[in-house]
Amino acid sequence: MGISFAAIGIIVTWSMILLSQIAYRRAVGRGELPPPTFRMPGAPFTSWLTLAFLAGVVVLMAFDYPAGTWTVGATPVIMLLLVIGWYRIPKKPPMLMPETVPSAELTDRVLPSRTASSK
């Protein structure tokens, strides 16, 4: 069942990439952004076709009882929990990294230095 949740994560990630590409192309069409140097072959048709394919994969996963059915059924609940968790996180600056000790100093702490042992 874990691999099914990983597949949902990959599908969502690729869907976001494609939706971002579609939104970018719309902004280019309105003249808000510069046109890309590389055009996706067949865009925007291929973007929509790929999104339809990914949606079809999710539908087929739902028919894969029991793992796929439970995965697709649990996905909205997991998404809701992620949104709730996002808003429950305190909005404070990130903790700063403590100062690190140079590796040469750490080595001297663990191994006796040669100058001290030669005395």
LINMODA-V390512 format. One record per residue. N is the residue number from 0. RES is the residue in three letters. D_LAST is the distance of its C-alpha to the last C-alpha in Angstrom with 1 decimal. Layout:
n:N res:RES d_last:D_LAST
n:N res:RES d_last:D_LAST
//
This chain:
n:0 res:MET d_last:64.3
n:1 res:GLY d_last:60.9
n:2 res:ILE d_last:61.6
n:3 res:SER d_last:64.8
n:4 res:PHE d_last:63.0
n:5 res:ALA d_last:60.7
n:6 res:ALA d_last:63.8
n:7 res:ILE d_last:65.3
n:8 res:GLY d_last:62.1
n:9 res:ILE d_last:62.3
n:10 res:ILE d_last:66.0
n:11 res:VAL d_last:65.5
n:12 res:THR d_last:62.7
n:13 res:TRP d_last:65.0
n:14 res:SER d_last:67.9
n:15 res:MET d_last:66.0
n:16 res:ILE d_last:65.0
n:17 res:LEU d_last:68.7
n:18 res:LEU d_last:70.0
n:19 res:SER d_last:67.7
n:20 res:GLN d_last:68.9
n:21 res:ILE d_last:72.5
n:22 res:ALA d_last:71.9
n:23 res:TYR d_last:70.2
n:24 res:ARG d_last:73.1
n:25 res:ARG d_last:75.5
n:26 res:ALA d_last:73.6
n:27 res:VAL d_last:73.8
n:28 res:GLY d_last:77.6
n:29 res:ARG d_last:78.0
n:30 res:GLY d_last:76.2
n:31 res:GLU d_last:73.4
n:32 res:LEU d_last:70.6
n:33 res:PRO d_last:70.2
n:34 res:PRO d_last:71.3
n:35 res:PRO d_last:68.5
n:36 res:THR d_last:67.7
n:37 res:PHE d_last:67.9
n:38 res:ARG d_last:70.9
n:39 res:MET d_last:70.8
n:40 res:PRO d_last:73.4
n:41 res:GLY d_last:76.6
n:42 res:ALA d_last:75.3
n:43 res:PRO d_last:76.4
n:44 res:PHE d_last:78.5
n:45 res:THR d_last:75.5
n:46 res:SER d_last:73.5
n:47 res:TRP d_last:76.4
n:48 res:LEU d_last:76.9
n:49 res:THR d_last:73.3
n:50 res:LEU d_last:73.4
n:51 res:ALA d_last:76.6
n:52 res:PHE d_last:74.9
n:53 res:LEU d_last:71.9
n:54 res:ALA d_last:74.5
n:55 res:GLY d_last:76.2
n:56 res:VAL d_last:73.0
n:57 res:VAL d_last:72.6
n:58 res:VAL d_last:76.3
n:59 res:LEU d_last:75.8
n:60 res:MET d_last:72.7
n:61 res:ALA d_last:74.9
n:62 res:PHE d_last:77.2
n:63 res:ASP d_last:74.3
n:64 res:TYR d_last:74.8
n:65 res:PRO d_last:72.8
n:66 res:ALA d_last:69.5
n:67 res:GLY d_last:70.8
n:68 res:THR d_last:73.4
n:69 res:TRP d_last:70.9
n:70 res:THR d_last:68.4
n:71 res:VAL d_last:71.0
n:72 res:GLY d_last:72.5
n:73 res:ALA d_last:69.2
n:74 res:THR d_last:68.1
n:75 res:PRO d_last:70.1
n:76 res:VAL d_last:68.7
n:77 res:ILE d_last:65.1
n:78 res:MET d_last:65.9
n:79 res:LEU d_last:67.3
n:80 res:LEU d_last:64.2
n:81 res:LEU d_last:62.0
n:82 res:VAL d_last:64.2
n:83 res:ILE d_last:64.1
n:84 res:GLY d_last:60.3
n:85 res:TRP d_last:60.1
n:86 res:TYR d_last:62.1
n:87 res:ARG d_last:60.3
n:88 res:ILE d_last:56.8
n:89 res:PRO d_last:56.0
n:90 res:LYS d_last:56.1
n:91 res:LYS d_last:52.9
n:92 res:PRO d_last:50.3
n:93 res:PRO d_last:47.6
n:94 res:MET d_last:44.4
n:95 res:LEU d_last:41.7
n:96 res:MET d_last:38.6
n:97 res:PRO d_last:35.6
n:98 res:GLU d_last:32.7
n:99 res:THR d_last:30.3
n:100 res:VAL d_last:26.6
n:101 res:PRO d_last:25.1
n:102 res:SER d_last:24.0
n:103 res:ALA d_last:20.6
n:104 res:GLU d_last:20.0
n:105 res:LEU d_last:21.4
n:106 res:THR d_last:19.2
n:107 res:ASP d_last:16.0
n:108 res:ARG d_last:17.8
n:109 res:VAL d_last:18.5
n:110 res:LEU d_last:15.6
n:111 res:PRO d_last:12.0
n:112 res:SER d_last:10.7
n:113 res:ARG d_last:8.9
n:114 res:THR d_last:6.7
n:115 res:ALA d_last:5.7
n:116 res:SER d_last:5.5
n:117 res:SER d_last:3.8
n:118 res:LYS d_last:0.0
//
